[in-house]
């Protein structure tokens, strides 16, 4: 599960800018990206 320290960075960049490195990287598979961006959370909380 991916987490941020969003409350400390909100004045420096937008949320979109914060997630872009994870969304746009070629180093992670589509499945890895899906897990990082909510998939694991859905599994943990049975959503």
HTML snippet that shows the backbone in 3Dmol.js (N, CA, C, O; Angstrom):
<script src="https://3Dmol.org/build/3Dmol-min.js"></script>
<div id="view" style="width:600px;height:400px;position:relative"></div>
<script>
const pdb = `
ATOM      1  N   UNK A   1       0.847  -1.162   0.000  1.00  0.00           N
ATOM      2  CA  UNK A   1       0.000   0.000   0.000  1.00  0.00           C
ATOM      3  C   UNK A   1       0.896   1.230   0.000  1.00  0.00           C
ATOM      4  O   UNK A   1       1.850   1.305   0.775  1.00  0.00           O
ATOM      5  N   UNK A   2       0.603   2.171  -0.845  1.00  0.00           N
ATOM      6  CA  UNK A   2       1.378   3.395  -0.944  1.00  0.00           C
ATOM      7  C   UNK A   2       0.794   4.429  -0.007  1.00  0.00           C
ATOM      8  O   UNK A   2      -0.426   4.547   0.112  1.00  0.00           O
ATOM      9  N   UNK A   3       1.639   5.165   0.646  1.00  0.00           N
ATOM     10  CA  UNK A   3       1.198   6.249   1.509  1.00  0.00           C
ATOM     11  C   UNK A   3       2.030   7.484   1.244  1.00  0.00           C
ATOM     12  O   UNK A   3       3.122   7.407   0.680  1.00  0.00           O
ATOM     13  N   UNK A   4       1.510   8.604   1.649  1.00  0.00           N
ATOM     14  CA  UNK A   4       2.242   9.851   1.467  1.00  0.00           C
ATOM     15  C   UNK A   4       2.255  10.629   2.767  1.00  0.00           C
ATOM     16  O   UNK A   4       1.539  10.311   3.716  1.00  0.00           O
ATOM     17  N   UNK A   5       3.064  11.625   2.781  1.00  0.00           N
ATOM     18  CA  UNK A   5       3.048  12.598   3.854  1.00  0.00           C
ATOM     19  C   UNK A   5       2.396  13.849   3.273  1.00  0.00           C
ATOM     20  O   UNK A   5       2.972  14.937   3.307  1.00  0.00           O
ATOM     21  N   UNK A   6       1.202  13.680   2.747  1.00  0.00           N
ATOM     22  CA  UNK A   6       0.524  14.714   1.975  1.00  0.00           C
ATOM     23  C   UNK A   6       0.363  16.013   2.748  1.00  0.00           C
ATOM     24  O   UNK A   6       0.488  17.092   2.168  1.00  0.00           O
ATOM     25  N   UNK A   7       0.089  15.932   4.037  1.00  0.00           N
ATOM     26  CA  UNK A   7      -0.125  17.157   4.810  1.00  0.00           C
ATOM     27  C   UNK A   7       1.123  18.037   4.853  1.00  0.00           C
ATOM     28  O   UNK A   7       1.012  19.246   5.058  1.00  0.00           O
ATOM     29  N   UNK A   8       2.280  17.468   4.669  1.00  0.00           N
ATOM     30  CA  UNK A   8       3.524  18.246   4.687  1.00  0.00           C
ATOM     31  C   UNK A   8       3.922  18.740   3.302  1.00  0.00           C
ATOM     32  O   UNK A   8       4.728  19.665   3.199  1.00  0.00           O
ATOM     33  N   UNK A   9       3.389  18.161   2.246  1.00  0.00           N
ATOM     34  CA  UNK A   9       3.817  18.530   0.891  1.00  0.00           C
ATOM     35  C   UNK A   9       2.769  19.301   0.107  1.00  0.00           C
ATOM     36  O   UNK A   9       3.040  19.739  -1.011  1.00  0.00           O
ATOM     37  N   UNK A  10       1.586  19.476   0.663  1.00  0.00           N
ATOM     38  CA  UNK A  10       0.485  20.082  -0.092  1.00  0.00           C
ATOM     39  C   UNK A  10       0.836  21.474  -0.625  1.00  0.00           C
ATOM     40  O   UNK A  10       0.316  21.878  -1.665  1.00  0.00           O
ATOM     41  N   UNK A  11       1.697  22.205   0.059  1.00  0.00           N
ATOM     42  CA  UNK A  11       2.081  23.526  -0.425  1.00  0.00           C
ATOM     43  C   UNK A  11       3.157  23.508  -1.489  1.00  0.00           C
ATOM     44  O   UNK A  11       3.455  24.544  -2.083  1.00  0.00           O
ATOM     45  N   UNK A  12       3.747  22.345  -1.743  1.00  0.00           N
ATOM     46  CA  UNK A  12       4.865  22.253  -2.691  1.00  0.00           C
ATOM     47  C   UNK A  12       4.478  21.676  -4.045  1.00  0.00           C
ATOM     48  O   UNK A  12       5.102  22.002  -5.054  1.00  0.00           O
ATOM     49  N   UNK A  13       3.463  20.827  -4.082  1.00  0.00           N
ATOM     50  CA  UNK A  13       3.060  20.210  -5.335  1.00  0.00           C
ATOM     51  C   UNK A  13       1.608  19.774  -5.244  1.00  0.00           C
ATOM     52  O   UNK A  13       1.046  19.647  -4.157  1.00  0.00           O
ATOM     53  N   UNK A  14       1.017  19.547  -6.403  1.00  0.00           N
ATOM     54  CA  UNK A  14      -0.362  19.072  -6.441  1.00  0.00           C
ATOM     55  C   UNK A  14      -0.390  17.567  -6.216  1.00  0.00           C
ATOM     56  O   UNK A  14       0.639  16.899  -6.312  1.00  0.00           O
ATOM     57  N   UNK A  15      -1.558  17.043  -5.920  1.00  0.00           N
ATOM     58  CA  UNK A  15      -1.694  15.593  -5.754  1.00  0.00           C
ATOM     59  C   UNK A  15      -1.297  14.885  -7.045  1.00  0.00           C
ATOM     60  O   UNK A  15      -0.614  13.862  -7.015  1.00  0.00           O
ATOM     61  N   UNK A  16      -1.726  15.429  -8.166  1.00  0.00           N
ATOM     62  CA  UNK A  16      -1.381  14.823  -9.464  1.00  0.00           C
ATOM     63  C   UNK A  16       0.138  14.755  -9.653  1.00  0.00           C
ATOM     64  O   UNK A  16       0.662  13.747 -10.127  1.00  0.00           O
ATOM     65  N   UNK A  17       0.838  15.824  -9.283  1.00  0.00           N
ATOM     66  CA  UNK A  17       2.296  15.814  -9.392  1.00  0.00           C
ATOM     67  C   UNK A  17       2.916  14.779  -8.444  1.00  0.00           C
ATOM     68  O   UNK A  17       3.948  14.185  -8.756  1.00  0.00           O
ATOM     69  N   UNK A  18       2.286  14.570  -7.299  1.00  0.00           N
ATOM     70  CA  UNK A  18       2.802  13.614  -6.331  1.00  0.00           C
ATOM     71  C   UNK A  18       2.662  12.165  -6.768  1.00  0.00           C
ATOM     72  O   UNK A  18       3.516  11.337  -6.452  1.00  0.00           O
ATOM     73  N   UNK A  19       1.598  11.850  -7.489  1.00  0.00           N
ATOM     74  CA  UNK A  19       1.394  10.464  -7.919  1.00  0.00           C
ATOM     75  C   UNK A  19       1.958  10.172  -9.315  1.00  0.00           C
ATOM     76  O   UNK A  19       2.097   9.010  -9.696  1.00  0.00           O
ATOM     77  N   UNK A  20       2.278  11.209 -10.067  1.00  0.00           N
ATOM     78  CA  UNK A  20       2.781  11.020 -11.435  1.00  0.00           C
ATOM     79  C   UNK A  20       3.997  10.093 -11.517  1.00  0.00           C
ATOM     80  O   UNK A  20       4.048   9.255 -12.418  1.00  0.00           O
ATOM     81  N   UNK A  21       4.977  10.208 -10.614  1.00  0.00           N
ATOM     82  CA  UNK A  21       6.132   9.303 -10.725  1.00  0.00           C
ATOM     83  C   UNK A  21       5.736   7.822 -10.628  1.00  0.00           C
ATOM     84  O   UNK A  21       6.344   6.980 -11.289  1.00  0.00           O
ATOM     85  N   UNK A  22       4.744   7.503  -9.827  1.00  0.00           N
ATOM     86  CA  UNK A  22       4.289   6.111  -9.714  1.00  0.00           C
ATOM     87  C   UNK A  22       3.451   5.712 -10.923  1.00  0.00           C
ATOM     88  O   UNK A  22       3.579   4.600 -11.436  1.00  0.00           O
ATOM     89  N   UNK A  23       2.604   6.613 -11.369  1.00  0.00           N
ATOM     90  CA  UNK A  23       1.720   6.330 -12.498  1.00  0.00           C
ATOM     91  C   UNK A  23       2.496   6.212 -13.808  1.00  0.00           C
ATOM     92  O   UNK A  23       2.175   5.367 -14.644  1.00  0.00           O
ATOM     93  N   UNK A  24       3.498   7.041 -13.987  1.00  0.00           N
ATOM     94  CA  UNK A  24       4.177   7.137 -15.281  1.00  0.00           C
ATOM     95  C   UNK A  24       5.432   6.275 -15.425  1.00  0.00           C
ATOM     96  O   UNK A  24       5.965   6.158 -16.529  1.00  0.00           O
ATOM     97  N   UNK A  25       5.905   5.682 -14.363  1.00  0.00           N
ATOM     98  CA  UNK A  25       7.149   4.905 -14.441  1.00  0.00           C
ATOM     99  C   UNK A  25       6.975   3.634 -15.274  1.00  0.00           C
ATOM    100  O   UNK A  25       5.900   3.036 -15.320  1.00  0.00           O
ATOM    101  N   UNK A  26       8.044   3.253 -15.913  1.00  0.00           N
ATOM    102  CA  UNK A  26       8.071   1.988 -16.671  1.00  0.00           C
ATOM    103  C   UNK A  26       8.636   0.858 -15.802  1.00  0.00           C
ATOM    104  O   UNK A  26       8.635  -0.303 -16.209  1.00  0.00           O
ATOM    105  N   UNK A  27       9.114   1.204 -14.614  1.00  0.00           N
ATOM    106  CA  UNK A  27       9.755   0.212 -13.735  1.00  0.00           C
ATOM    107  C   UNK A  27       8.733  -0.655 -12.999  1.00  0.00           C
ATOM    108  O   UNK A  27       9.089  -1.703 -12.461  1.00  0.00           O
ATOM    109  N   UNK A  28       7.479  -0.234 -12.970  1.00  0.00           N
ATOM    110  CA  UNK A  28       6.427  -1.003 -12.303  1.00  0.00           C
ATOM    111  C   UNK A  28       5.464  -1.571 -13.331  1.00  0.00           C
ATOM    112  O   UNK A  28       5.150  -0.923 -14.329  1.00  0.00           O
ATOM    113  N   UNK A  29       5.003  -2.779 -13.080  1.00  0.00           N
ATOM    114  CA  UNK A  29       4.003  -3.369 -13.975  1.00  0.00           C
ATOM    115  C   UNK A  29       2.648  -2.707 -13.717  1.00  0.00           C
ATOM    116  O   UNK A  29       2.463  -2.010 -12.719  1.00  0.00           O
ATOM    117  N   UNK A  30       1.718  -2.935 -14.622  1.00  0.00           N
ATOM    118  CA  UNK A  30       0.365  -2.409 -14.422  1.00  0.00           C
ATOM    119  C   UNK A  30      -0.248  -2.970 -13.141  1.00  0.00           C
ATOM    120  O   UNK A  30      -0.964  -2.264 -12.432  1.00  0.00           O
ATOM    121  N   UNK A  31       0.032  -4.238 -12.847  1.00  0.00           N
ATOM    122  CA  UNK A  31      -0.483  -4.841 -11.606  1.00  0.00           C
ATOM    123  C   UNK A  31       0.130  -4.193 -10.373  1.00  0.00           C
ATOM    124  O   UNK A  31      -0.567  -3.963  -9.385  1.00  0.00           O
ATOM    125  N   UNK A  32       1.430  -3.897 -10.418  1.00  0.00           N
ATOM    126  CA  UNK A  32       2.091  -3.215  -9.305  1.00  0.00           C
ATOM    127  C   UNK A  32       1.493  -1.827  -9.091  1.00  0.00           C
ATOM    128  O   UNK A  32       1.238  -1.424  -7.956  1.00  0.00           O
ATOM    129  N   UNK A  33       1.273  -1.106 -10.177  1.00  0.00           N
ATOM    130  CA  UNK A  33       0.682   0.231 -10.083  1.00  0.00           C
ATOM    131  C   UNK A  33      -0.720   0.161  -9.490  1.00  0.00           C
ATOM    132  O   UNK A  33      -1.077   0.975  -8.637  1.00  0.00           O
ATOM    133  N   UNK A  34      -1.502  -0.791  -9.931  1.00  0.00           N
ATOM    134  CA  UNK A  34      -2.864  -0.935  -9.408  1.00  0.00           C
ATOM    135  C   UNK A  34      -2.841  -1.242  -7.915  1.00  0.00           C
ATOM    136  O   UNK A  34      -3.663  -0.719  -7.163  1.00  0.00           O
ATOM    137  N   UNK A  35      -1.914  -2.077  -7.482  1.00  0.00           N
ATOM    138  CA  UNK A  35      -1.795  -2.405  -6.061  1.00  0.00           C
ATOM    139  C   UNK A  35      -1.400  -1.173  -5.255  1.00  0.00           C
ATOM    140  O   UNK A  35      -1.967  -0.911  -4.193  1.00  0.00           O
ATOM    141  N   UNK A  36      -0.424  -0.416  -5.763  1.00  0.00           N
ATOM    142  CA  UNK A  36       0.041   0.777  -5.060  1.00  0.00           C
ATOM    143  C   UNK A  36      -1.018   1.863  -4.980  1.00  0.00           C
ATOM    144  O   UNK A  36      -1.114   2.570  -3.977  1.00  0.00           O
ATOM    145  N   UNK A  37      -1.803   1.996  -6.022  1.00  0.00           N
ATOM    146  CA  UNK A  37      -2.749   3.098  -6.087  1.00  0.00           C
ATOM    147  C   UNK A  37      -4.158   2.718  -5.622  1.00  0.00           C
ATOM    148  O   UNK A  37      -5.133   3.340  -6.044  1.00  0.00           O
ATOM    149  N   UNK A  38      -4.274   1.723  -4.776  1.00  0.00           N
ATOM    150  CA  UNK A  38      -5.571   1.429  -4.181  1.00  0.00           C
ATOM    151  C   UNK A  38      -5.939  -0.029  -4.102  1.00  0.00           C
ATOM    152  O   UNK A  38      -6.794  -0.401  -3.298  1.00  0.00           O
ATOM    153  N   UNK A  39      -5.328  -0.860  -4.902  1.00  0.00           N
ATOM    154  CA  UNK A  39      -5.695  -2.272  -4.924  1.00  0.00           C
ATOM    155  C   UNK A  39      -5.453  -2.979  -3.597  1.00  0.00           C
ATOM    156  O   UNK A  39      -6.292  -3.755  -3.140  1.00  0.00           O
ATOM    157  N   UNK A  40      -4.303  -2.712  -2.977  1.00  0.00           N
ATOM    158  CA  UNK A  40      -4.002  -3.334  -1.696  1.00  0.00           C
ATOM    159  C   UNK A  40      -4.989  -2.868  -0.637  1.00  0.00           C
ATOM    160  O   UNK A  40      -5.470  -3.670   0.164  1.00  0.00           O
ATOM    161  N   UNK A  41      -5.291  -1.583  -0.629  1.00  0.00           N
ATOM    162  CA  UNK A  41      -6.262  -1.028   0.317  1.00  0.00           C
ATOM    163  C   UNK A  41      -7.622  -1.708   0.155  1.00  0.00           C
ATOM    164  O   UNK A  41      -8.273  -2.043   1.144  1.00  0.00           O
ATOM    165  N   UNK A  42      -8.042  -1.909  -1.079  1.00  0.00           N
ATOM    166  CA  UNK A  42      -9.311  -2.591  -1.333  1.00  0.00           C
ATOM    167  C   UNK A  42      -9.294  -4.000  -0.776  1.00  0.00           C
ATOM    168  O   UNK A  42     -10.286  -4.449  -0.203  1.00  0.00           O
ATOM    169  N   UNK A  43      -8.189  -4.702  -0.934  1.00  0.00           N
ATOM    170  CA  UNK A  43      -8.089  -6.063  -0.409  1.00  0.00           C
ATOM    171  C   UNK A  43      -8.099  -6.081   1.114  1.00  0.00           C
ATOM    172  O   UNK A  43      -8.781  -6.907   1.720  1.00  0.00           O
ATOM    173  N   UNK A  44      -7.351  -5.180   1.734  1.00  0.00           N
ATOM    174  CA  UNK A  44      -7.256  -5.149   3.193  1.00  0.00           C
ATOM    175  C   UNK A  44      -8.620  -4.861   3.829  1.00  0.00           C
ATOM    176  O   UNK A  44      -9.012  -5.508   4.800  1.00  0.00           O
ATOM    177  N   UNK A  45      -9.332  -3.885   3.271  1.00  0.00           N
ATOM    178  CA  UNK A  45     -10.614  -3.489   3.856  1.00  0.00           C
ATOM    179  C   UNK A  45     -11.828  -4.156   3.211  1.00  0.00           C
ATOM    180  O   UNK A  45     -12.971  -3.830   3.529  1.00  0.00           O
ATOM    181  N   UNK A  46     -11.561  -5.099   2.295  1.00  0.00           N
ATOM    182  CA  UNK A  46     -12.640  -5.852   1.636  1.00  0.00           C
ATOM    183  C   UNK A  46     -13.638  -4.929   0.913  1.00  0.00           C
ATOM    184  O   UNK A  46     -14.847  -5.161   0.955  1.00  0.00           O
ATOM    185  N   UNK A  47     -13.121  -3.885   0.253  1.00  0.00           N
ATOM    186  CA  UNK A  47     -13.961  -2.942  -0.509  1.00  0.00           C
ATOM    187  C   UNK A  47     -14.178  -3.452  -1.897  1.00  0.00           C
ATOM    188  O   UNK A  47     -14.857  -2.804  -2.694  1.00  0.00           O
TER     189      UNK A  47
END
`;
const viewer = $3Dmol.createViewer("view");
viewer.addModel(pdb, "pdb");
viewer.setStyle({}, {cartoon: {color: "spectrum"}});
viewer.zoomTo();
viewer.render();
</script>
